[in-house]
Amino acid sequence: MKKEFQQLLIAIARDAILQTLEKRAGKVTAFGTLPEELPEELKEKRATFVTLTIGGRLRGCIGTLEAVRPLAEDVAANARSAAFDDPRFPPLTKAEFEKLEIHISVLSPPEEINFSSEEDLLSKIRPGIDGLILQDGFRRGTFLPSVWDELPDKRDFWEHLKLKAGLPADHWSDTVRVFRYTTEYFPA
């Protein structure tokens, strides 16, 4: 993605968060969330995650796994949700906004990984490249490729993903489904 489009998406995310902060403070903002004229690339349906950090520490992360709306809209909606609706954190404050770092991940369409066993699955996972979606029954969880920075070992990555999905770390069944995706990741 062109650098200018990346910068525009960061600006859209920042503006969406600022508008919500001002609305909550009873102020009316003169800015629109999305520019009137968007480049065609930002109108394509794409799935995104918006990760917010302050001083290198996670402050919110929300996203979509399937492309359901235009890229620019998805970024704006996920930025607002990461700032105000991530259940792990209280809503973002104006003071925090001033220190906020915004990171955007644009996802490729997920593709299912075929495997015959847990060991076979682990042999097919590409550390540092694959984001994974784990699904088993009603349980579902995902890790972006950036999580490999914190969990570089395949088995650790996989076991932590199971925990995130609400499953035991040693869980295995014949109904486990795993999908991989890649991301185009860019920080502010």
TORLO-44811 format. One line per field, with one value per residue (C-alpha): residue number from 1; x, y, z. Coordinates in Angstrom, 1 decimal, padded with zeros to 4 digits. Each point is the difference from the previous one (the first is absolute). Example, Ala and Ser with C-alpha at 12.3 -4.5 7.8 and 13.67 -1.06 7.14 Angstrom:
<pts>
k <- [1, 2]
X <- [012.3, 001.4]
Y <- [-004.5, 003.4]
Z <- [007.8, -000.7]
</pts>
This chain:
<pts>
k <- [1, 2, 3, 4, 5, 6, 7, 8, 9, 10, 11, 12, 13, 14, 15, 16, 17, 18, 19, 20, 21, 22, 23, 24, 25, 26, 27, 28, 29, 30, 31, 32, 33, 34, 35, 36, 37, 38, 39, 40, 41, 42, 43, 44, 45, 46, 47, 48, 49, 50, 51, 52, 53, 54, 55, 56, 57, 58, 59, 60, 61, 62, 63, 64, 65, 66, 67, 68, 69, 70, 71, 72, 73, 74, 75, 76, 77, 78, 79, 80, 81, 82, 83, 84, 85, 86, 87, 88, 89, 90, 91, 92, 93, 94, 95, 96, 97, 98, 99, 100, 101, 102, 103, 104, 105, 106, 107, 108, 109, 110, 111, 112, 113, 114, 115, 116, 117, 118, 119, 120, 121, 122, 123, 124, 125, 126, 127, 128, 129, 130, 131, 132, 133, 134, 135, 136, 137, 138, 139, 140, 141, 142, 143, 144, 145, 146, 147, 148, 149, 150, 151, 152, 153, 154, 155, 156, 157, 158, 159, 160, 161, 162, 163, 164, 165, 166, 167, 168, 169, 170, 171, 172, 173, 174, 175, 176, 177, 178, 179, 180, 181, 182, 183, 184, 185, 186, 187, 188]
X <- [000.0, 001.3, 001.4, -002.5, -002.9, 001.6, 000.2, -003.5, -001.3, 001.9, -001.5, -003.5, 000.5, 001.3, -002.9, -002.6, 001.4, 000.2, -003.6, -001.2, 002.0, -001.5, -003.5, 000.3, 001.2, -003.1, 002.0, -000.9, 002.8, 000.3, 001.8, -001.6, 001.3, 000.6, 001.2, -002.5, 002.3, 001.6, 002.5, -001.5, 002.4, -001.5, -003.6, 000.8, -001.5, 002.8, 000.3, 002.2, 001.2, 000.9, 002.5, 000.5, 003.1, 001.3, 003.7, 000.2, -002.7, -003.3, -002.9, -002.6, -000.3, -003.2, -000.5, -001.9, 001.0, -002.3, -000.3, -003.5, 000.5, 002.3, 003.6, -000.2, -003.4, 001.4, 003.1, -002.2, -002.4, 002.8, 001.9, -003.0, -000.6, 003.6, 000.0, -003.4, -001.3, 002.9, -001.2, 003.5, 000.3, -002.0, -001.0, 002.8, 000.4, 001.0, 003.3, 000.8, -000.9, 002.9, 002.4, -001.8, 001.8, -002.2, 000.9, -002.1, 000.0, -001.7, -000.8, 000.1, -003.0, 000.4, 000.7, -000.6, 003.0, -000.5, 001.8, -000.2, 001.2, 001.1, 003.7, -000.9, -001.7, 003.0, 002.3, -002.1, -000.1, 002.4, 001.3, 000.2, -002.2, -003.3, -002.8, -002.2, -003.7, -000.8, -003.6, -001.5, -003.7, -001.1, 003.6, 002.0, 003.2, 002.6, 003.5, 001.4, 003.4, 001.5, -000.7, 003.0, 002.2, -001.2, -000.4, 002.6, -000.3, -002.7, -001.2, -000.2, -001.8, -002.5, -000.6, -000.6, -002.4, -002.0, -000.1, -001.2, -002.8, -001.1, 001.4, 002.6, 003.6, 000.1, -003.4, -000.2, -003.0, -001.0, -002.2, 002.8, 000.2, 002.9, 000.2, 003.1, 000.2, 002.8, -000.1, 001.4, 001.0, 000.8, 000.4, -000.7]
Y <- [000.0, 003.4, 002.1, 002.8, -002.5, -001.3, 003.6, 000.7, -003.1, 001.0, 003.5, -001.5, -002.2, 003.0, 002.2, -002.7, -000.3, 003.8, 000.5, -002.5, 001.6, 003.4, -001.4, -001.5, 003.4, 001.6, 001.8, 000.0, -000.6, 001.5, -003.0, -002.9, -003.5, -000.8, 002.4, 000.7, -001.2, -003.3, -001.8, -003.2, -002.2, 001.3, -000.8, -003.7, -002.4, -001.0, -001.4, 002.0, 000.1, 003.2, -000.2, 002.8, 000.4, 002.6, -000.2, -003.4, -001.5, -001.3, 002.4, -001.7, -002.3, -000.7, -001.3, -002.0, -003.3, 000.2, 002.8, 001.4, 003.8, 002.3, 000.2, 003.6, -000.6, -003.2, 001.9, 002.8, -002.4, -002.2, 003.1, 001.2, -003.5, -000.5, 003.4, -000.4, -003.5, -002.4, -001.8, -000.3, 003.8, 003.0, 002.4, 002.2, 003.4, 003.3, 000.0, -003.5, 001.1, 002.4, -002.9, -002.6, -002.0, -001.6, -003.1, -001.4, -003.6, -000.6, -003.7, -002.3, -002.3, -003.0, -003.4, -003.3, -002.1, -003.7, -002.3, -003.5, 000.5, 002.7, -000.7, 000.3, 003.3, 001.3, -001.0, 002.2, 003.1, 002.8, 001.9, 003.8, -000.3, -001.6, 001.4, -002.9, -000.5, -002.9, -001.3, -002.9, -000.1, 003.3, 000.9, 002.3, 002.0, 001.8, 001.2, 002.5, -000.7, 002.7, -002.3, -002.1, 002.8, -001.0, -003.7, -001.1, -003.8, -001.7, -002.2, 003.0, 002.1, -002.8, -000.8, 003.7, 000.2, -002.9, 001.8, 003.2, -002.0, -001.3, -003.4, -001.9, 000.3, -003.8, 000.0, -002.1, -001.4, -001.1, 003.1, 002.5, 002.3, 002.4, 002.8, 002.1, 003.6, 002.5, 003.7, 003.2, 001.7, 003.7, 002.2, 003.8]
Z <- [000.0, -000.9, 002.9, -000.7, 000.5, 003.2, 001.3, -001.0, 001.8, 003.2, -000.3, -000.4, 003.1, 002.0, -001.1, 000.8, 003.6, 000.4, -001.2, 002.5, 002.8, -000.9, -000.3, 003.4, 001.4, -001.6, -002.7, -003.7, -002.4, -003.4, -001.5, -001.8, 000.8, -003.6, -002.7, -002.7, -002.8, 000.9, -002.2, -001.6, 002.0, 003.3, -001.2, -000.5, 002.5, 002.3, 003.6, 002.4, 003.6, 001.7, 002.9, 002.4, 002.2, 002.4, 000.7, -001.7, 002.2, -001.3, 000.5, -002.2, -003.0, -002.0, -003.5, -002.5, -001.5, -003.0, -002.5, 000.5, -000.7, -001.9, 001.3, 001.3, 001.8, 001.6, 001.3, 001.4, 001.7, 001.4, 001.3, 001.9, 001.4, 001.0, 001.8, 001.7, -000.1, 000.6, 003.2, 001.3, 000.5, 001.2, -002.8, -001.3, 001.6, -001.7, 001.9, -001.3, -003.6, 000.0, 000.5, -002.2, -002.6, -002.7, -001.9, -002.8, -001.3, -003.4, -000.3, -003.0, -000.4, 002.4, -001.5, 001.8, 000.8, -000.6, 002.5, 001.3, 003.6, 002.4, -001.0, -003.7, 000.7, 001.9, -002.9, -002.4, 002.1, -001.2, 003.0, -000.5, -003.1, 000.9, 002.0, 001.2, 000.7, 002.2, -000.1, 001.9, 000.5, 001.4, 001.1, -002.1, 000.3, -002.1, 000.3, -002.5, -001.5, 002.3, 003.0, -001.3, 001.4, 003.5, -000.6, -002.5, 000.7, -002.0, 002.8, 002.4, -002.6, -000.6, 003.7, 000.8, -002.9, 001.4, 003.3, -001.6, -001.7, 003.5, -000.5, 002.1, -001.2, -000.6, -001.8, -003.2, -001.9, -003.5, -000.3, 000.3, -003.1, -000.6, -002.5, -000.9, -001.2, -000.5, 000.7, -001.4, 003.3, 000.4, 003.0, 000.3]
</pts>
